[in-house]
Amino acid sequence: MKVFSLLIALFFNVFLLQAQRVHVGVAGGLANYSGDLLDKLYPKRLTNGHIGIVAYYEINDRLLLRGSYIFARVNGDDALSEKAELRARNLRFESKISELVLEASIIFLVFMKKDTHLMYLQDWGFFILIRIHMIQLEYYTTYDH
C-alpha cells in the first residue's frame, strides 16, 4: 500500500508542479510503402496507420530533452496492381517498423527584443541538436511464381 501511495503522489506531483516543464503527447498518421508494388499514392487496402508517443522535458530555458517511440506497418501486394505484369510476378511483403528517438536541444545564443507588453520576446537563436535514432525492422515476403 505504501508503494501505491508513493506512485500516486509522484504522478500528481509531476503534473501539478509549475517548476516541471513536462510535455507528453500522442502522434498518429498514415504509413505506406512507396514503390512499384503500388499504383496509387495511398491505396485504401494497403495504407496503415502509425502511432507514437512523444515526451519533452525542459530542464531550463536553454536545454530541452525529447524522446519518442513510433510504430508503423507498411506492406505491398502485386495481386492488387492494375498492371498485368506485376500481377503475374505475384510478390507480397509486410514490414513492421519501430523507431525510438532520443534528442537533446541546446540553445547557446539567443537574440531577444524588448516589448512594452511582455518582458521579452525571443526573436531567433542558434542551437545544437544531438539526436540518436534506433530503428528496428521486422519484415517478411512471399514470392509465388
CYANA upper distance limits for C-alpha pairs under 8 A (distance plus 0.5 A):
  1 MET  CA      5 SER  CA      6.71
  2 LYS  CA      6 LEU  CA      6.63
  3 VAL  CA      7 LEU  CA      6.68
  4 PHE  CA      8 ILE  CA      6.78
  5 SER  CA      9 ALA  CA      6.68
  6 LEU  CA     10 LEU  CA      6.64
  7 LEU  CA     11 PHE  CA      6.55
  8 ILE  CA     12 PHE  CA      6.83
  9 ALA  CA     13 ASN  CA      6.57
 10 LEU  CA     14 VAL  CA      6.73
 11 PHE  CA     15 PHE  CA      7.34
 12 PHE  CA     16 LEU  CA      6.40
 13 ASN  CA     17 LEU  CA      6.24
 14 VAL  CA     20 GLN  CA      7.13
 14 VAL  CA     22 VAL  CA      8.28
 15 PHE  CA     20 GLN  CA      8.07
 15 PHE  CA     22 VAL  CA      8.17
 20 GLN  CA     57 TYR  CA      8.48
 20 GLN  CA     58 GLU  CA      8.19
 21 ARG  CA     56 TYR  CA      8.46
 21 ARG  CA     57 TYR  CA      6.28
 21 ARG  CA     58 GLU  CA      5.72
 21 ARG  CA     59 ILE  CA      7.90
 22 VAL  CA     55 ALA  CA      7.75
 22 VAL  CA     56 TYR  CA      6.21
 22 VAL  CA     57 TYR  CA      5.20
 22 VAL  CA     58 GLU  CA      7.11
 23 HIS  CA     55 ALA  CA      6.07
 23 HIS  CA     56 TYR  CA      5.46
 23 HIS  CA     57 TYR  CA      6.97
 24 VAL  CA     53 ILE  CA      7.92
 24 VAL  CA     54 VAL  CA      6.24
 24 VAL  CA     55 ALA  CA      4.89
 24 VAL  CA     56 TYR  CA      6.93
 25 GLY  CA     53 ILE  CA      6.31
 25 GLY  CA     54 VAL  CA      5.60
 25 GLY  CA     55 ALA  CA      6.84
 26 VAL  CA     51 ILE  CA      7.90
 26 VAL  CA     52 GLY  CA      6.23
 26 VAL  CA     53 ILE  CA      5.02
 26 VAL  CA     54 VAL  CA      6.54
 27 ALA  CA     50 HIS  CA      8.47
 27 ALA  CA     51 ILE  CA      6.17
 27 ALA  CA     52 GLY  CA      5.32
 27 ALA  CA     53 ILE  CA      6.35
 27 ALA  CA     54 VAL  CA      7.60
 27 ALA  CA     70 ILE  CA      8.39
 28 GLY  CA     49 GLY  CA      7.56
 28 GLY  CA     50 HIS  CA      5.91
 28 GLY  CA     51 ILE  CA      5.03
 28 GLY  CA     52 GLY  CA      6.79
 29 GLY  CA     49 GLY  CA      6.09
 29 GLY  CA     50 HIS  CA      5.85
 29 GLY  CA     51 ILE  CA      7.40
 30 LEU  CA     47 THR  CA      7.27
 30 LEU  CA     48 ASN  CA      6.36
 30 LEU  CA     49 GLY  CA      4.96
 30 LEU  CA     50 HIS  CA      6.25
 31 ALA  CA     47 THR  CA      6.67
 31 ALA  CA     48 ASN  CA      5.75
 31 ALA  CA     49 GLY  CA      5.88
 31 ALA  CA     50 HIS  CA      6.31
 31 ALA  CA     72 ALA  CA      6.77
 31 ALA  CA     73 ARG  CA      7.17
 31 ALA  CA     74 VAL  CA      6.66
 32 ASN  CA     42 TYR  CA      7.32
 32 ASN  CA     46 LEU  CA      7.66
 32 ASN  CA     47 THR  CA      5.74
 32 ASN  CA     48 ASN  CA      6.92
 32 ASN  CA     73 ARG  CA      8.25
 32 ASN  CA     74 VAL  CA      5.70
 32 ASN  CA     75 ASN  CA      7.58
 33 TYR  CA     38 LEU  CA      8.32
 33 TYR  CA     74 VAL  CA      6.01
 33 TYR  CA     75 ASN  CA      6.59
 33 TYR  CA     76 GLY  CA      7.17
 34 SER  CA     38 LEU  CA      7.34
 34 SER  CA     41 LEU  CA      7.52
 37 LEU  CA     76 GLY  CA      6.09
 37 LEU  CA     77 ASP  CA      6.49
 37 LEU  CA     78 ASP  CA      6.09
 37 LEU  CA     81 SER  CA      7.44
 37 LEU  CA     86 LEU  CA      7.99
 38 LEU  CA     43 PRO  CA      8.02
 38 LEU  CA     76 GLY  CA      7.21
 38 LEU  CA     77 ASP  CA      8.05
 38 LEU  CA     78 ASP  CA      8.18
 38 LEU  CA     80 LEU  CA      8.45
 38 LEU  CA     81 SER  CA      6.95
 39 ASP  CA     43 PRO  CA      8.30
 39 ASP  CA     81 SER  CA      6.72
 39 ASP  CA     82 GLU  CA      7.44
 42 TYR  CA     46 LEU  CA      8.02
 42 TYR  CA     47 THR  CA      6.45
 43 PRO  CA     47 THR  CA      6.43
 46 LEU  CA     74 VAL  CA      8.07
 46 LEU  CA     75 ASN  CA      6.76
 46 LEU  CA     76 GLY  CA      7.05
 47 THR  CA     74 VAL  CA      7.79
 47 THR  CA     75 ASN  CA      8.41
 48 ASN  CA     72 ALA  CA      7.98
 48 ASN  CA     73 ARG  CA      6.86
 48 ASN  CA     74 VAL  CA      7.12
 49 GLY  CA     72 ALA  CA      7.04
 49 GLY  CA     73 ARG  CA      7.92
 50 HIS  CA     70 ILE  CA      7.51
 50 HIS  CA     71 PHE  CA      6.22
 50 HIS  CA     72 ALA  CA      4.92
 50 HIS  CA     73 ARG  CA      7.66
 51 ILE  CA     70 ILE  CA      6.22
 51 ILE  CA     71 PHE  CA      6.11
 51 ILE  CA     72 ALA  CA      7.22
 52 GLY  CA     68 SER  CA      7.53
 52 GLY  CA     69 TYR  CA      5.85
 52 GLY  CA     70 ILE  CA      4.50
 52 GLY  CA     71 PHE  CA      6.64
 53 ILE  CA     68 SER  CA      6.10
 53 ILE  CA     69 TYR  CA      6.04
 53 ILE  CA     70 ILE  CA      7.13
 54 VAL  CA     66 ARG  CA      7.92
 54 VAL  CA     67 GLY  CA      6.42
 54 VAL  CA     68 SER  CA      4.80
 54 VAL  CA     69 TYR  CA      7.21
 55 ALA  CA     66 ARG  CA      6.25
 55 ALA  CA     67 GLY  CA      5.89
 55 ALA  CA     68 SER  CA      6.77
 56 TYR  CA     64 LEU  CA      7.50
 56 TYR  CA     65 LEU  CA      6.22
 56 TYR  CA     66 ARG  CA      4.93
 56 TYR  CA     67 GLY  CA      7.06
 57 TYR  CA     64 LEU  CA      6.35
 57 TYR  CA     65 LEU  CA      5.67
 57 TYR  CA     66 ARG  CA      6.87
 58 GLU  CA     63 LEU  CA      6.69
 58 GLU  CA     64 LEU  CA      5.00
 58 GLU  CA     65 LEU  CA      6.82
 59 ILE  CA     63 LEU  CA      6.08
 59 ILE  CA     64 LEU  CA      6.46
 59 ILE  CA     65 LEU  CA      7.92
 60 ASN  CA     64 LEU  CA      7.73
 62 ARG  CA    105 SER  CA      8.34
 62 ARG  CA    106 ILE  CA      6.16
 62 ARG  CA    107 ILE  CA      5.29
 62 ARG  CA    108 PHE  CA      7.45
 63 LEU  CA    104 ALA  CA      7.62
 63 LEU  CA    105 SER  CA      6.24
 63 LEU  CA    106 ILE  CA      5.29
 63 LEU  CA    107 ILE  CA      6.98
 64 LEU  CA    104 ALA  CA      6.22
 64 LEU  CA    105 SER  CA      5.62
 64 LEU  CA    106 ILE  CA      7.20
 65 LEU  CA    102 LEU  CA      8.22
 65 LEU  CA    103 GLU  CA      6.31
 65 LEU  CA    104 ALA  CA      5.08
 65 LEU  CA    105 SER  CA      6.99
 66 ARG  CA    101 VAL  CA      8.38
 66 ARG  CA    102 LEU  CA      6.42
 66 ARG  CA    103 GLU  CA      5.51
 66 ARG  CA    104 ALA  CA      6.78
 67 GLY  CA    100 LEU  CA      7.92
 67 GLY  CA    101 VAL  CA      5.99
 67 GLY  CA    102 LEU  CA      5.09
 67 GLY  CA    103 GLU  CA      6.73
 68 SER  CA     99 GLU  CA      8.44
 68 SER  CA    100 LEU  CA      6.24
 68 SER  CA    101 VAL  CA      5.70
 68 SER  CA    102 LEU  CA      7.30
 69 TYR  CA     98 SER  CA      7.79
 69 TYR  CA     99 GLU  CA      6.10
 69 TYR  CA    100 LEU  CA      5.04
 69 TYR  CA    101 VAL  CA      7.00
 70 ILE  CA     98 SER  CA      6.32
 70 ILE  CA     99 GLU  CA      5.68
 70 ILE  CA    100 LEU  CA      7.15
 71 PHE  CA     96 LYS  CA      7.99
 71 PHE  CA     97 ILE  CA      6.24
 71 PHE  CA     98 SER  CA      5.11
 71 PHE  CA     99 GLU  CA      6.99
 72 ALA  CA     96 LYS  CA      6.47
 72 ALA  CA     97 ILE  CA      5.67
 72 ALA  CA     98 SER  CA      7.09
 73 ARG  CA     94 GLU  CA      7.66
 73 ARG  CA     95 SER  CA      6.13
 73 ARG  CA     96 LYS  CA      4.91
 73 ARG  CA     97 ILE  CA      6.42
 74 VAL  CA     94 GLU  CA      6.32
 74 VAL  CA     95 SER  CA      5.84
 74 VAL  CA     96 LYS  CA      7.07
 74 VAL  CA     97 ILE  CA      8.37
 75 ASN  CA     92 ARG  CA      8.07
 75 ASN  CA     93 PHE  CA      5.95
 75 ASN  CA     94 GLU  CA      4.66
 75 ASN  CA     95 SER  CA      6.65
 76 GLY  CA     92 ARG  CA      6.19
 76 GLY  CA     93 PHE  CA      6.03
 76 GLY  CA     94 GLU  CA      7.18
 77 ASP  CA     81 SER  CA      7.85
 77 ASP  CA     90 ASN  CA      7.89
 77 ASP  CA     91 LEU  CA      6.57
 77 ASP  CA     92 ARG  CA      4.82
 77 ASP  CA     93 PHE  CA      7.10
 78 ASP  CA     86 LEU  CA      5.97
 78 ASP  CA     87 ARG  CA      5.48
 78 ASP  CA     88 ALA  CA      8.40
 78 ASP  CA     89 ARG  CA      7.46
 78 ASP  CA     90 ASN  CA      5.62
 78 ASP  CA     91 LEU  CA      5.85
 78 ASP  CA     92 ARG  CA      6.68
 79 ALA  CA     86 LEU  CA      8.08
 79 ALA  CA     87 ARG  CA      5.46
 79 ALA  CA     90 ASN  CA      6.48
 79 ALA  CA     91 LEU  CA      8.20
 79 ALA  CA     92 ARG  CA      8.44
 80 LEU  CA     87 ARG  CA      7.83
 81 SER  CA     86 LEU  CA      7.01
 81 SER  CA     87 ARG  CA      6.61
 82 GLU  CA     87 ARG  CA      8.19
 83 LYS  CA     87 ARG  CA      6.95
 84 ALA  CA     88 ALA  CA      6.67
 85 GLU  CA     89 ARG  CA      6.88
 86 LEU  CA     90 ASN  CA      7.07
 86 LEU  CA     91 LEU  CA      8.46
 88 ALA  CA    145 HIS  CA      8.33
 89 ARG  CA    143 TYR  CA      8.39
 89 ARG  CA    144 ASP  CA      8.33
 89 ARG  CA    145 HIS  CA      7.15
 90 ASN  CA    143 TYR  CA      6.75
 90 ASN  CA    144 ASP  CA      6.50
 90 ASN  CA    145 HIS  CA      7.21
 91 LEU  CA    141 THR  CA      7.91
 91 LEU  CA    142 THR  CA      6.58
 91 LEU  CA    143 TYR  CA      5.38
 91 LEU  CA    144 ASP  CA      7.44
 92 ARG  CA    141 THR  CA      6.12
 92 ARG  CA    142 THR  CA      5.84
 92 ARG  CA    143 TYR  CA      7.11
 93 PHE  CA    139 TYR  CA      7.79
 93 PHE  CA    140 TYR  CA      6.26
 93 PHE  CA    141 THR  CA      4.59
 93 PHE  CA    142 THR  CA      6.81
 94 GLU  CA    139 TYR  CA      6.19
 94 GLU  CA    140 TYR  CA      6.28
 94 GLU  CA    141 THR  CA      7.00
 95 SER  CA    137 LEU  CA      7.11
 95 SER  CA    138 GLU  CA      5.99
 95 SER  CA    139 TYR  CA      4.59
 95 SER  CA    140 TYR  CA      7.09
 96 LYS  CA    137 LEU  CA      6.29
 96 LYS  CA    138 GLU  CA      5.56
 96 LYS  CA    139 TYR  CA      6.74
 97 ILE  CA    135 ILE  CA      7.57
 97 ILE  CA    136 GLN  CA      6.38
 97 ILE  CA    137 LEU  CA      5.40
 97 ILE  CA    138 GLU  CA      7.14
 98 SER  CA    135 ILE  CA      6.18
 98 SER  CA    136 GLN  CA      5.67
 98 SER  CA    137 LEU  CA      7.16
 99 GLU  CA    133 HIS  CA      7.53
 99 GLU  CA    134 MET  CA      6.24
 99 GLU  CA    135 ILE  CA      5.03
 99 GLU  CA    136 GLN  CA      7.03
100 LEU  CA    133 HIS  CA      6.42
100 LEU  CA    134 MET  CA      5.66
100 LEU  CA    135 ILE  CA      6.98
101 VAL  CA    131 ARG  CA      7.56
101 VAL  CA    132 ILE  CA      6.23
101 VAL  CA    133 HIS  CA      5.21
101 VAL  CA    134 MET  CA      6.93
102 LEU  CA    131 ARG  CA      6.32
102 LEU  CA    132 ILE  CA      5.75
102 LEU  CA    133 HIS  CA      7.22
103 GLU  CA    129 LEU  CA      7.66
103 GLU  CA    130 ILE  CA      6.09
103 GLU  CA    131 ARG  CA      4.84
103 GLU  CA    132 ILE  CA      6.83
104 ALA  CA    129 LEU  CA      6.42
104 ALA  CA    130 ILE  CA      5.71
104 ALA  CA    131 ARG  CA      7.05
105 SER  CA    127 PHE  CA      7.15
105 SER  CA    128 ILE  CA      6.30
105 SER  CA    129 LEU  CA      5.19
105 SER  CA    130 ILE  CA      6.98
106 ILE  CA    127 PHE  CA      5.85
106 ILE  CA    128 ILE  CA      5.62
106 ILE  CA    129 LEU  CA      6.98
107 ILE  CA    125 GLY  CA      7.68
107 ILE  CA    126 PHE  CA      6.49
107 ILE  CA    127 PHE  CA      4.61
107 ILE  CA    128 ILE  CA      6.93
108 PHE  CA    125 GLY  CA      8.22
108 PHE  CA    126 PHE  CA      6.62
108 PHE  CA    127 PHE  CA      6.09
108 PHE  CA    128 ILE  CA      8.00
109 LEU  CA    125 GLY  CA      5.92
109 LEU  CA    126 PHE  CA      5.71
109 LEU  CA    127 PHE  CA      7.51
110 VAL  CA    122 GLN  CA      7.76
110 VAL  CA    123 ASP  CA      8.35
110 VAL  CA    124 TRP  CA      6.63
110 VAL  CA    125 GLY  CA      4.61
110 VAL  CA    126 PHE  CA      6.95
111 PHE  CA    122 GLN  CA      7.04
111 PHE  CA    123 ASP  CA      6.61
111 PHE  CA    124 TRP  CA      6.21
111 PHE  CA    125 GLY  CA      6.22
112 MET  CA    120 TYR  CA      7.08
112 MET  CA    121 LEU  CA      6.37
112 MET  CA    122 GLN  CA      5.21
112 MET  CA    123 ASP  CA      6.12
112 MET  CA    124 TRP  CA      7.84
113 LYS  CA    120 TYR  CA      6.54
113 LYS  CA    121 LEU  CA      6.12
113 LYS  CA    122 GLN  CA      7.06
113 LYS  CA    123 ASP  CA      7.31
114 LYS  CA    118 LEU  CA      8.17
114 LYS  CA    119 MET  CA      6.99
114 LYS  CA    120 TYR  CA      5.33
114 LYS  CA    121 LEU  CA      6.81
115 ASP  CA    119 MET  CA      6.68
115 ASP  CA    120 TYR  CA      6.29
115 ASP  CA    121 LEU  CA      7.15
